[in-house]
């Protein structure tokens, strides 16, 4: 427990250090501190392997793989800021990595809960939420918030579908078992961080808005820390 707390605190410190660097210095130092912060939440999750009592190898492997994809997406998206001439490549790669990370989180949750609950309703809830809310989010983003997705429209819609599915799926699991409250909290925070990030990327003049950058990364790292903390429940 002591080592878990120490790792959690170090992960929070690394995240704060990155956000401070990103909003004051930026550039290569931003990438370096972001890489450290991302490695820390993965390390925090991996450490759970030495003390789990209810061991489901595939479940834990998928959750940790989700954290790793998050780390990769993290670093790739900051390369977009530094190497603007290749920003399309980095943005697509970042969305792909984060999308794969969410799929891994879903598979991890399925392997944990599959033998205990009937997962038909959580999955169906996630699908219905995604089908209904994805076009609504797009309409609000385009016509109310005035976001311009340009050539990233279809990638953004696909990623939004995955995010909304995971929110509905995880909330239903949290209703079924209190252990999944942390899991659902992590998914919701990451979802909210992406809503903020979309304004950074697709709202003209907001790419370097420091308030949005701080809120986006604070929500994101809080979400990933909760996902890593979820592993310590088993």
C-alpha positions as CSV (number, residue, x, y, z in Angstrom):
1,X,0.0,0.0,0.0
2,X,2.8,2.4,0.9
3,X,4.5,1.9,-2.5
4,X,1.2,2.3,-4.3
5,X,0.7,5.7,-2.6
6,X,4.2,6.8,-3.4
7,X,3.8,5.9,-7.1
8,X,0.5,7.6,-7.2
9,X,1.9,10.8,-5.7
10,X,4.9,10.7,-8.0
11,X,2.6,10.3,-11.0
12,X,0.6,13.3,-9.9
13,X,3.8,15.3,-9.5
14,X,5.0,14.3,-12.9
15,X,1.6,15.4,-14.5
16,X,1.8,18.8,-12.7
17,X,5.4,19.2,-13.8
18,X,4.4,18.5,-17.4
19,X,1.4,20.8,-17.4
20,X,3.5,23.6,-15.9
21,X,6.3,23.1,-18.5
22,X,3.8,22.8,-21.4
23,X,2.2,26.1,-20.6
24,X,5.4,28.0,-19.8
25,X,8.2,26.6,-21.9
26,X,6.7,24.1,-24.4
27,X,8.7,22.6,-27.2
28,X,11.1,19.7,-26.6
29,X,10.9,20.2,-22.8
30,X,7.1,19.8,-23.1
31,X,7.6,16.5,-24.9
32,X,10.2,15.3,-22.4
33,X,8.1,16.1,-19.3
34,X,5.0,14.6,-21.0
35,X,6.8,11.4,-21.7
36,X,7.9,11.2,-18.1
37,X,4.3,11.8,-16.9
38,X,2.9,9.2,-19.3
39,X,5.6,6.6,-18.3
40,X,4.7,7.2,-14.6
41,X,1.0,6.3,-15.0
42,X,2.0,3.2,-16.9
43,X,4.5,2.3,-14.2
44,X,1.9,3.0,-11.5
45,X,-0.5,0.5,-13.3
46,X,2.2,-2.1,-13.8
47,X,3.2,-2.1,-10.2
48,X,-0.2,-3.5,-9.3
49,X,0.9,-6.8,-10.7
50,X,3.1,-7.5,-7.7
51,X,0.2,-7.2,-5.3
52,X,-3.0,-8.4,-7.0
53,X,-4.9,-11.0,-5.1
54,X,-7.7,-11.7,-7.6
55,X,-5.5,-12.4,-10.6
56,X,-7.0,-12.4,-14.1
57,X,-4.0,-12.2,-16.5
58,X,-5.9,-11.2,-19.6
59,X,-7.9,-8.6,-17.8
60,X,-4.9,-6.9,-16.3
61,X,-2.9,-7.3,-19.5
62,X,-5.6,-5.4,-21.5
63,X,-5.9,-2.6,-18.9
64,X,-2.1,-2.1,-18.8
65,X,-2.0,-2.3,-22.6
66,X,-4.7,0.5,-22.6
67,X,-2.4,2.6,-20.4
68,X,0.5,2.0,-22.8
69,X,-1.6,3.0,-25.8
70,X,-2.5,6.2,-23.8
71,X,1.2,6.8,-23.3
72,X,1.9,6.4,-27.0
73,X,-1.0,8.7,-28.0
74,X,0.2,11.2,-25.4
75,X,3.7,11.5,-26.9
76,X,2.5,11.4,-30.5
77,X,0.1,14.3,-30.0
78,X,2.8,16.5,-28.6
79,X,5.0,15.7,-31.6
80,X,2.1,17.4,-33.6
81,X,2.8,20.6,-31.7
82,X,6.6,20.5,-32.4
83,X,6.6,19.2,-35.9
84,X,3.7,21.2,-37.5
85,X,4.6,20.1,-41.0
86,X,3.5,16.5,-40.1
87,X,0.6,17.4,-37.8
88,X,-1.9,15.4,-39.8
89,X,0.1,12.2,-39.4
90,X,0.6,12.7,-35.6
91,X,-3.1,13.6,-35.0
92,X,-4.4,10.6,-36.9
93,X,-1.8,8.4,-35.1
94,X,-2.8,9.9,-31.7
95,X,-6.5,9.3,-32.2
96,X,-5.8,5.7,-33.4
97,X,-3.6,5.0,-30.3
98,X,-6.2,6.4,-27.9
99,X,-9.0,4.5,-29.7
100,X,-7.1,1.3,-29.3
101,X,-6.5,2.1,-25.7
102,X,-10.2,2.4,-25.1
103,X,-10.8,-0.9,-26.8
104,X,-8.2,-2.5,-24.5
105,X,-10.0,-1.0,-21.5
106,X,-13.3,-2.5,-22.7
107,X,-11.7,-6.0,-23.2
108,X,-10.1,-5.8,-19.8
109,X,-13.5,-4.9,-18.2
110,X,-15.1,-7.8,-20.1
111,X,-12.6,-10.3,-18.8
112,X,-13.1,-9.1,-15.3
113,X,-16.9,-9.0,-15.3
114,X,-17.8,-11.5,-17.9
115,X,-18.0,-14.5,-15.5
116,X,-20.0,-12.5,-13.0
117,X,-22.5,-10.4,-14.9
118,X,-24.5,-10.8,-18.1
119,X,-22.7,-8.2,-20.2
120,X,-25.4,-7.9,-22.9
121,X,-27.1,-4.9,-21.2
122,X,-23.9,-2.9,-20.5
123,X,-22.7,-3.5,-24.1
124,X,-26.2,-2.6,-25.5
125,X,-26.4,0.5,-23.3
126,X,-23.0,1.6,-24.7
127,X,-24.0,1.0,-28.3
128,X,-27.3,2.9,-27.9
129,X,-25.6,5.8,-26.2
130,X,-23.0,6.0,-28.9
131,X,-25.5,5.8,-31.7
132,X,-27.8,8.5,-30.2
133,X,-25.2,10.8,-28.7
134,X,-22.4,10.8,-31.3
135,X,-24.4,12.7,-34.0
136,X,-25.7,15.1,-31.3
137,X,-22.2,15.8,-30.1
138,X,-21.1,16.4,-33.6
139,X,-24.0,18.8,-34.3
140,X,-23.3,20.8,-31.1
141,X,-19.6,20.9,-31.9
142,X,-20.1,22.1,-35.4
143,X,-23.0,24.5,-35.1
144,X,-22.9,25.7,-31.5
145,X,-19.2,25.5,-30.6
146,X,-18.2,26.3,-34.2
147,X,-15.5,23.6,-34.4
148,X,-14.0,22.9,-37.8
149,X,-13.0,19.2,-38.1
150,X,-12.0,19.5,-41.7
151,X,-10.3,16.4,-43.1
152,X,-10.4,14.8,-39.6
153,X,-14.2,14.5,-39.6
154,X,-14.6,10.7,-40.0
155,X,-11.7,9.9,-37.7
156,X,-13.2,12.2,-35.1
157,X,-16.7,10.7,-35.4
158,X,-15.3,7.1,-35.1
159,X,-13.3,8.1,-32.0
160,X,-16.3,9.9,-30.5
161,X,-18.4,6.8,-31.0
162,X,-15.8,4.7,-29.1
163,X,-15.6,7.3,-26.3
164,X,-19.4,7.5,-25.9
165,X,-19.8,3.7,-26.0
166,X,-17.2,3.4,-23.2
167,X,-19.0,6.0,-21.1
168,X,-22.3,4.2,-21.3
169,X,-20.7,0.8,-20.9
170,X,-18.6,1.7,-17.9
171,X,-21.5,3.5,-16.1
172,X,-23.7,0.4,-16.4
173,X,-20.9,-1.7,-15.0
174,X,-20.5,0.8,-12.1
175,X,-24.2,0.4,-11.3
176,X,-23.7,-3.4,-11.2
177,X,-20.6,-3.4,-9.0
178,X,-19.0,-0.7,-7.0
179,X,-15.5,-1.8,-8.0
180,X,-16.3,-0.3,-11.4
181,X,-17.0,3.2,-10.1
182,X,-13.3,4.0,-10.4
183,X,-13.2,2.5,-13.9
184,X,-16.2,4.5,-14.9
185,X,-14.7,7.7,-13.3
186,X,-11.5,7.2,-15.3
187,X,-13.4,6.8,-18.6
188,X,-15.6,9.8,-17.9
189,X,-12.7,12.1,-17.1
190,X,-10.8,11.0,-20.3
191,X,-14.0,11.7,-22.3
192,X,-14.3,15.2,-20.8
193,X,-10.6,15.8,-21.5
194,X,-11.2,15.0,-25.1
195,X,-14.2,17.3,-25.3
196,X,-11.8,20.1,-24.1
197,X,-9.0,19.0,-26.4
198,X,-11.3,19.2,-29.4
199,X,-11.6,23.0,-28.8
200,X,-7.8,23.2,-28.7
201,X,-7.5,21.4,-32.0
202,X,-10.5,22.4,-34.0
203,X,-11.6,25.9,-32.8
204,X,-9.7,28.6,-34.6
205,X,-7.4,30.6,-32.4
206,X,-7.6,28.2,-29.4
207,X,-4.6,25.9,-30.2
208,X,-2.4,27.6,-27.6
209,X,-5.1,28.6,-25.1
210,X,-3.4,27.9,-21.8
211,X,-6.6,27.5,-19.8
212,X,-7.9,24.8,-22.2
213,X,-4.5,23.1,-22.1
214,X,-4.4,23.0,-18.3
215,X,-8.0,21.7,-18.0
216,X,-7.6,19.1,-20.8
217,X,-4.4,17.6,-19.3
218,X,-5.6,17.8,-15.7
219,X,-8.8,15.8,-16.6
220,X,-6.8,13.4,-18.8
221,X,-4.1,12.5,-16.2
222,X,-6.7,12.3,-13.5
223,X,-8.6,9.8,-15.7
224,X,-5.5,7.7,-16.5
225,X,-4.5,7.6,-12.8
226,X,-8.0,6.3,-11.9
227,X,-7.6,3.6,-14.6
228,X,-4.3,2.5,-13.1
229,X,-5.8,2.7,-9.6
230,X,-8.6,0.4,-10.8
231,X,-6.0,-2.4,-11.1
232,X,-5.3,-2.4,-7.4
233,X,-8.8,-3.6,-6.6
234,X,-8.1,-7.1,-7.8
